[in-house]
Amino acid sequence: MIRANKMMSGIIFAAAVLGFFIVPTPARAVSTLVVDDDGMATPTNCDAVDSTYFTVTAAVAASSAGDTIKVCDGLYQEQVTITTNSITLISVNHWGAKILAPLVMIDSKAIVRVNGATGVTITGFEISGPGAGTCGSLSYGIRVDGGGSATIQNNHITLIRDEPLSGCQNGVGIGVGRNAESTTGTATILNNVIDTYQKGGIVIDNTGSSALIAGNQITGVASTMSIAQNGIQVSRGAKADIRENQVDGNWFSGAFWTATGILVFESDSVKVQGNTVSNSQTGIDMESWCWKRPSASNNQVMQNTIDGQSDFGVSVAAFAFQPYSTCNPFANNNKVDSNSITSANFPGNGDTGIFVGTDVIGNPGYVPTAYNNKVISNTIFGYTTPIDDQGTKTKVHANVY
């Protein structure tokens, strides 16, 4: 008995010692940081509940994971780089806090950058250019890279371009990942207004990048000879679900190139559903050149409305294209289903309602393929050629025109 009691006592003591060592350290309480450009935030006009900062950059630098940064109405001319996980950056009043491109842009030339941080939220801001130069002065309104992730919602992103608008291939409202820099990102992009950009409204780029893009209003500069714009672009291996956006006014009036409302370029398994694309030179385009990847395949374009004016409603194309192609490009197994495609209000205004096919441009020595695509149950009006099928084993069924 005595031995048993001693043993029990030892067990109890050991448990007590163990318990002493595993008492958890209390978690750091998350904070709300308040930014005000003139230092006049009060509990009544900006819900100030903590210290006030004069710049967004200063508040971001002081933040920790889980913090919320509230930004009061005002003008903030700065570049903001976020490297802290799970912070929320919010304009107290809708579009009341305006983050403007500084005169000298550095690094990625993004006004707001999420660099490697995950779980970031950016909501309610006006983020605005233009850049201060005539070429390459401003690259992005918001950029997500370094494997970072962000929810970007209810913002107005405008004038992301050179001054004046140029033909340089910069100026994107929201960019996620970039093949040319071997960087990726992930984003949920909801209910933003994006307009007067230079090259693109939203661009998701590079294998490993992905996005949900829904409920956004994206407006280009309409007809211009300066640059071929793309409202939404998913490219070079990126994935996306593109739903219920309104895309308008992407038209290149120069020669050879085309502007697009929604472009799927060298990417597979992208879903484009329930969007309205208006007054864009090509409404929705799925295309491969085998520039970075050979394939634009297994994509779905369903239940979209393409109206106003367009040369091409929907295009499914593989181009062997000198000097860009490095192998045989293909656009296979894509589905164009139940779309309403109308060019203006009279027949013959548009060129082709739906195009499926290939071309060899500049004799590069490669063979493009457009195989086993499906064109089903679309309604097409106002095009000289409703459907131009130059592919192989295309299923064309139950279309109305």
C-alpha positions, -999 to +999 in steps of 0.1 A: +000+000+000+027+024+009+045+017-023+014+022-043+007+055-026+042+067-033+038+057-070+004+075-072+019+106-056+047+106-081+023+104-110+002+133-096+033+154-091+046+146-126+012+156-141+013+188-121+048+196-135+037+188-170+006+210-166+029+238-155+049+236-187+019+234-211-001+264-198-007+282-231+005+317-237-025+340-241-031+348-278-024+384-289-056+404-292-062+416-327-061+453-332-080+479-352-056+506-366-070+538-380-055+559-408-063+595-414-045+618-438-050+649-416-050+633-381-085+645-374-102+610-369-125+609-340-150+583-327-178+602-344-163+608-379-141+578-384-149+553-357-114+557-342-108+529-317-070+528-316-040+548-326-042+569-357-017+568-386-012+594-413-004+569-441-017+535-451+019+523-454+026+532-417-004+513-405+004+482-426+040+482-413+026+483-377+000+456-382+000+420-372-019+390-385-056+393-380-056+431-376-080+455-393-069+487-408-096+513-412-088+542-436-107+575-432-118+596-461-089+614-478-061+613-504-032+589-498-005+593-525+016+562-518+025+527-528+013+501-503+029+467-500+013+441-477+035+412-465+015+404-433-011+375-434-048+379-427-051+417-424-081+435-436-077+469-453-110+488-455-121+523-465-144+535-437-167+551-463-173+535-497-147+549-521-140+577-495-103+567-491-084+573-523-050+557-528-032+575-556-002+565-577+029+585-565+049+604-591+077+579-589+067+542-588+091+515-576+094+477-576+064+462-594+048+496-601+016+486-583-003+511-562-013+483-538+007+450-537+000+418-518+034+402-518+034+367-504+008+375-477-022+352-475-058+359-464-056+396-471-089+416-477-090+450-496-124+466-497-141+499-505-112+520-518-107+542-549-073+532-563-063+556-591-036+566-615-026+577-640+012+572-640+035+601-644+051+590-676+043+582-713+054+545-712+057+519-684+049+544-657+022+524-639+017+487-640-011+477-616-038+492-594-036+460-572-012+432-577-011+398-559+021+379-562+047+358-544+021+330-537-001+355-519-039+355-517-064+382-514-101+391-515-105+423-535-141+437-533-162+468-538-133+490-549-131+515-578-099+510-597-094+536-623-069+553-647-043+526-644-024+538-674+003+561-687-004+597-693-015+600-720-028+565-728-001+547-747+005+515-766+029+501-740+018+468-725+014+480-690-016+493-670-037+465-655-065+472-629-059+440-609-031+416-617-027+381-601+006+363-608+029+369-637+045+343-659+073+366-670+084+369-634+077+333-624+053+345-597+018+333-587-012+345-568-047+336-558-076+360-555-114+364-550-124+395-570-159+406-563-181+436-572-154+461-582-157+489-608-126+489-630-123+515-658-101+535-681-072+510-678-045+508-705-039+471-712-063+451-691-090+453-664-082+420-647-053+397-656-048+363-639-015+349-653+008+319-649+004+282-639-004+281-602-024+313-603-062+312-599-092+334-592-129+337-588-140+368-607-177+377-602-200+407-602-174+433-615-181+462-639-151+465-663-150+492-689-123+499-714-117+532-733-139+520-763-124+524-798-087+534-797-057+530-820-033+531-791-036+496-777-056+463-779-073+460-745-086+430-727-114+434-701-106+401-683-076+379-692-068+344-679-035+333-694-005+310-695-018+282-674-038+302-649-073+289-637-104+310-631-142+310-626-155+341-644-192+347-635-218+375-639-194+403-648-203+433-671-175+440-696-177+468-720-157+490-745-127+470-756-120+478-792-088+483-812-092+504-843-057+497-856-047+468-878-040+431-872-046+428-835-080+425-818-092+437-784-113+413-763-140+414-736-128+381-720-096+364-732-086+328-722-051+326-736-031+294-733-051+283-703-073+252-697-104+244-677-116+280-673-153+286-668-169+317-683-206+318-674-234+343-671-213+374-681-225+403-703-199+415-728-208+447-748-191+467-775-159+447-776-141+437-808-141+400-799-165+392-772-150+360-757-118+345-771-101+311-763-068+311-780-034+294-781-002+302-800+021+278-781+041+308-769+043+298-733+019+268-733+005+248-762-031+245-750-063+265-747-085+234-740-114+221-719-128+256-714-165+264-710-183+295-723-219+291-712-250+313-708-232+346-716-247+376-733-226+393-760-244+424-773-238+458-788-212+457-815-185+431-821-165+417-850-164+382-835-188+370-808-169+340-796-136+326-810-120+292-804-086+293-822-051+279-824-026+299-843+009+289-853+023+324-851+058+336-860+078+346-840+059+335-809+051+298-815+076+272-802+055+241-808+022+229-822-006+249-806-041+234-800-075+245-788-094+213-782-125+201-763-139+236-756-176+241-751-196+271-764-231+265-751-264+285-747-249+320-753-269+349-767-246+366-793-259+398-810-240+424-830-259+458-829-294+459-843-292+450-879-279+420-899-243+420-912-229+445-887-206+419-872-182+396-890-186+361-874-208+350-845-188+320-835-154+310-850-137+277-845-105+270-864-068+275-870-043+296-889-007+297-897+008+332-896+042+339-909+051+303-918+066+292-884+067+255-893+042+243-867+007+228-871-022+242-851-052+221-841-088+229-831-104+195-824-136+182-809-150+215-798-188+219-792-210+247-804-244+240-790-277+259-784-265+294-791-286+322-804-268+344-829-280+376-846-265+404-867-234+386-881-225+381-918-214+346-909-232+332-878-209+302-874-175+296-892-164+261-884-128+254-896-120+229-869-118+191-868-148+171-856-166+202-842-201+194-829-224+221-841-260+215-829-292+233-821-280+268-827-305+295-838-296+323-863 
